Amino acid sequence: MTGRSAAADSTEFNQNGLQMSAGEMADLAQYATEILVERWQQLADERAWEGDFRDSLASLLDEDPPEEGHPPRHVIDRAVKDVLCNTLRLDHPRSFGFIPTCPTWPGVLADYLAAGFNVNAVAWLVASGPSQLEAIVVNWFRQWFGLPEGAGGLITSGGSAAALHALVAAREAANNPRRAVVYMSDATHSAQMQAARVIGIPASRIRALPSDQGRLMPDSVAQAVSADRKAGLTPMIVCANAGTSSRGAIDPLSELAEICADQGIWFHVDAAYGGGAILTQRGAKALKGIDLADSIVFDAHKWLFQPYEGGCVLVRSADALEKAFAIQHDVLQDTVWGVKHANPSDLGIQTSRSFRALKIWMSIQTFGLAAFRSAIDNGLDLAEHAGEYIRASSVLELMGGSLSIVCFRVNPGGMDEDALAHINRVVLAQMFWHGHAFLSSTSLDRRPALRLCIVNHTTTWRDVVETLVEIEEWAQEAVS
């Protein structure tokens, strides 16, 4: 076969139905963009939550894959109507449940661009620009948290993956001791306990110590460490909180760091939610001592207003991750470029990695840090004002909170704890099914509490106060 005929056969062989013309591509991209912009403009007028039961959604979506394709605009319309609209609108200005977020538009576009360029941020050879940019963004975070030169990290899918990376690094730094123990408070996010289990710590050696208003007390840690050493165990990691997901509580970081330094224990800080506050003056004051951590977990897709996924793990010694995860592989042998060209795949468990750093970089380059500081400060201000409103209410009781989280309950007076728990469940259900806003609940000192978490740069005081008024109205109706 001649070279010309072979090339012709190859061209014919590669023809398939998975390509579109440039005009079709641009038209669909514009159509999708118009849908997103229209959604953004109408978002505040919609309810914060929309969803349906499994049977109803199965009747819309459960089918065999089509042998022949459908018109692409029809597919987009169906995805929007039947799938994407049946969600909690996490970026709604009155979405206060769990830990929501409202991404910046440059962040959204960054994910679109990264997907369009088909980036695998695995190694310098494969993605030199993305690898360099990720190192720059990680270094920004390092500086924000006050970690020294020589610290480093990795952008991850979220706080859970970041926690796992941190605890693996801690285990390896301790030479994988037998009968290791991990310490945390009973208010610590489950991701830290899951990470401890994954690295091989059984539940019997995970100490979930009683907290004081959500805070891990140094004395209880010191006592537990002493008792475990006497029992022949090896205290390995203390997991502290820089803003619990339940009430935003911040552990006494400096005091815990001192205990860890004295005892040779890895000091890990979960700042997935609260870490963004470090950019503000009062937030930095509240997080004093976080610079003493051996590892920090931070989520840019929370209080840094980025699309999911945007977690980060930071370690005090950059080589701690490489020592824990770097394994030479013959398929990747060409990617070794030396110490000045670190490969992200040597710092974590993924060898197929989306380019998550781009959205952070593009958002900050577009708006500047001052705009982010202002947005974070706004969340802190709104939480303070919400607390003041609740204190003055005749039917609401302030129960706690810190940073931008406010915990409270309906308490018109004259009810026992069981009755109060019931009425708060009723009010929460009414808000869930009929309210314009969305909020979730938690438990503080074994008492049910309603909870507002304000991490949206579009939320105003009107959004907060009208939500509280609506709760008061449902409370009055439930009482009567």
Disulfide bonds with the S-S distance in Angstrom:
none
